[in-house]
Amino acid sequence: MDEIGELCGISEKQGVLYMIKNSLNAQEAKQVKDKIAEIKRVIARLAKQLNLEKQKSDIKNIIAGSLSLSWEDLCSVDSKGMKNYGRVDESVKTELDPVINQLIRSVNKIKDLTKLKK
């Protein structure tokens, strides 16, 4: 819910390969935010009624989960992974695989840097 509320407040958000454009008008954004606030109030009331505690997450766990998804995505776009979608030109292997392998090493390095100490 928090992320949806945040998205309602931006006009545009961009990354290297994506762009999110907010097509909500001011009234729609306010209605969505109001509904989110209502949902959060109900959840808060239930949590209090049932004595539920907040779930605590370490940022390292959140990063690890996100990186795991990124690693899977990267593995699926190398020449071996792309063969699942059909014939792959040999030039793809020689041009793409070294770049994908470097990206995988970089993702693994971030995972190592953020590994939880036991």
Number of C-alpha atoms within 10 A of each C-alpha: 13 11 7 12 17 10 18 21 14 14 12 12 11 9 7 5 5 8 10 12 12 14 12 15 10 11 9 12 19 15 12 17 20 13 14 16 15 12 13 14 12 12 12 13 12 12 13 11 9 9 9 10 8 7 5 6 8 8 11 14 14 12 14 19 13 12 17 15 11 15 18 11 13 17 18 15 15 20 21 13 14 15 13 11 8 8 9 15 10 10 10 13 16 11 12 14 18 13 13 19 14 11 16 19 13 13 18 16 12 14 19 11 10 15 13 12 4 3
